[in-house]
């Protein structure tokens, strides 16, 4: 799915959160959103998902105005994992992931083999197959996060939105999740605090005080000037032993 954002503005209780944001995310791209706390990342993600209506501007999904897209069609094509997502304690892990298939069900189209396969594949992708019969209230925070991501994967979306997906995860599962996200054959938008995790993205958008101040490949965006001006830290970029580029931070300014 290609996403075009045109002059987007958003307010919460008359307070401007996003101002004149314009960008294009190409189909199949892994696009990272970074910025300090309060820069508008989560609000923009909710606008992408159609859960928050902009106060001005438009979002086009493959050329169609997102605001006019029927809810069921939007739920089939766009999946969002929020930072504070939750579910009922009475559900098992499998039942929670099965919720991702709800947009495909109707009185004329009941649960089928394709739905069961999508759920099984999603559980396997986040290494939660062995937890399928566990109840929600028995899970740790990291395990719950992985289930929410599995639910989003079970939707088989064209656009996957992940807001701080590595929160609560231990380092092994952070690495495996980011590798999974990197290799998914859909358009992905990921909001991240960890700038080194964002280095795997095709492009990064930097939000600062509700405005998009840069959108380009990581090596072009996260330079010393942006680190100082937007994030308030001194930092430099270095090549790691595997040839990847890594940011090193020395101190806060």
Beta strands, then each sheet from edge to edge (+ up, - down):
strand 1: 3-12
strand 2: 15-25
strand 3: 30-34
strand 4: 56-61
strand 5: 64-65
strand 6: 78-81
strand 7: 159-163
strand 8: 187-191
strand 9: 203-208
strand 10: 211-216
strand 11: 233-239
strand 12: 245-252
sheet 1: 2+ 1- 4+ 5-
sheet 2: 6+ 7+ 8+ 3+ 9+ 10-
sheet 3: 11+ 12-
end
